[in-house]
Each structure stands twice: as C-alpha cells, then as structure tokens.
Amino acid sequence: MERLFVYGTLRPGHSNAHILDRVGGNWQAGFVSGIFYPQGCGAAAGFPGLVLDSRGPRVEGYVFSSDNLLSYWPMLDEFEDGYDRLRTEVILENGDTVTAYVYQLQPQCTPPRA
C-alpha cells in the first residue's frame, strides 16, 4: 500500500482532487509538522506549498492510500513540478502514525520567511 499526504489542491473538494479520484483509494484526515506557504514560486507559483519542520505548527491534510499509486508516481511527480516527493511521518486523526510521501516545496521555490 502506497500513501500520499496532501494539503493543497489535491485534497477532496479542491480544484485538483479529480487527479487522485481516478487513482482510486481511501482518505484519512491527518497532519504533519511544518511551515505552510499559500504560494510557491516557479512551477509552484500560485499553489500552496509546505516545508517539513518537526518544530513547526500542524499542517492539516489527508493521507490518500492506494495500491494503485505506484504506477501513478511518474505522472504525479511531473504534475508536482517545483516540489520534491519525500517520505514523512503523518499523525492521523485517530492518533496513529503512518509513513507517507508528501510533496515539499523545492528550496528555490520557498518564499522567504517574515
């Protein structure tokens, strides 16, 4: 089973949710720790982004779990240009922890912190 933590437009009910709808899988609410940015830069411009940080605040999202994700990674990696796919720990709504991939903003696309 492959897992992807989503926090932006791929979430259910958002503008790009249809991309994961065609993969087929299950959703669970959860969060990671990090810095959320409403917009990245370059290919990520106009889209939300995340930089993982164990000391950062909660970034709420969903874990998408699917046996089909393995064959969709190349397409998702291309779609998520401007982001790097990394493994991270996600705390689910029920308190369980799972390992999932997440798309993190690439360093050159991370806005300066105020």
C-alpha positions in Angstrom: 0.0 0.0 0.0 1.4 3.4 -1.0 0.4 6.6 0.8 0.5 10.3 -0.1 -0.2 13.2 2.3 -1.9 16.0 0.6 -2.5 19.5 2.0 -3.4 21.6 -1.1 -5.4 21.4 -4.3 -5.3 17.6 -4.4 -7.4 17.3 -1.3 -11.0 16.2 -1.6 -13.3 19.0 -2.7 -10.5 21.1 -4.1 -9.5 22.1 -7.7 -7.3 19.2 -8.5 -9.0 16.4 -6.5 -10.0 14.7 -9.7 -6.4 13.7 -10.3 -6.5 11.3 -7.3 -10.1 10.4 -7.8 -9.1 8.4 -10.9 -6.4 6.5 -9.0 -8.9 5.0 -6.5 -8.1 4.8 -2.8 -9.0 5.8 0.7 -8.7 9.1 2.6 -7.8 9.7 6.3 -7.5 13.1 7.9 -4.2 13.8 9.5 -1.4 16.3 9.9 2.4 16.9 9.6 4.6 19.5 11.3 6.0 22.2 9.0 5.6 25.6 7.5 2.7 26.1 5.1 3.0 28.6 2.3 0.0 29.8 0.5 2.1 30.1 -2.7 5.4 28.8 -4.0 7.3 30.1 -7.0 8.3 29.0 -10.5 6.2 25.9 -11.3 4.7 26.0 -7.9 3.6 29.7 -8.2 0.0 30.2 -7.3 -0.2 26.9 -5.5 0.2 26.1 -1.8 3.4 24.6 -0.5 4.9 23.0 2.6 8.4 22.7 4.1 8.6 20.0 6.7 9.8 21.1 10.1 9.5 19.0 13.2 9.3 22.2 15.3 6.7 23.8 13.0 3.0 24.1 13.5 0.5 21.5 12.4 -0.3 21.4 8.7 -3.7 19.7 8.3 -4.4 17.5 5.3 -5.3 14.0 4.2 -3.5 10.7 3.7 -4.5 9.1 0.4 -3.8 5.3 0.5 -3.9 3.2 -2.6 -2.4 0.1 -4.1 -2.5 1.9 -7.5 -0.3 4.8 -6.5 2.9 3.0 -7.5 2.0 3.3 -11.2 0.9 6.9 -10.8 4.1 8.3 -9.2 5.7 9.3 -12.5 2.5 11.3 -13.5 2.2 12.9 -10.0 5.9 13.8 -9.9 5.5 15.6 -13.3 2.3 17.3 -12.1 4.1 18.4 -8.9 6.9 20.1 -10.7 8.5 22.6 -8.2 8.1 20.1 -5.4 10.2 17.2 -4.1 8.5 13.9 -3.1 9.7 12.9 0.4 8.7 10.3 3.0 7.5 11.7 6.3 5.5 10.6 9.3 1.8 11.7 9.4 -0.3 11.6 12.5 -3.8 10.5 11.7 -7.0 11.9 13.3 -7.2 8.7 15.4 -3.7 9.2 16.8 -2.0 6.5 14.7 1.2 7.4 12.9 1.8 6.3 9.3 4.6 6.9 6.8 3.5 8.6 3.6 5.0 10.6 0.8 4.5 14.3 0.7 5.3 16.9 -2.0 7.5 19.6 -0.3 8.5 22.9 -2.0 11.9 22.8 -3.6 14.3 25.1 -1.8 14.4 27.6 -4.7 10.6 27.8 -4.5 10.3 28.5 -0.8 9.3 32.1 -0.1 11.5 34.0 2.4 10.1 33.8 6.0 8.9 37.0 7.5 
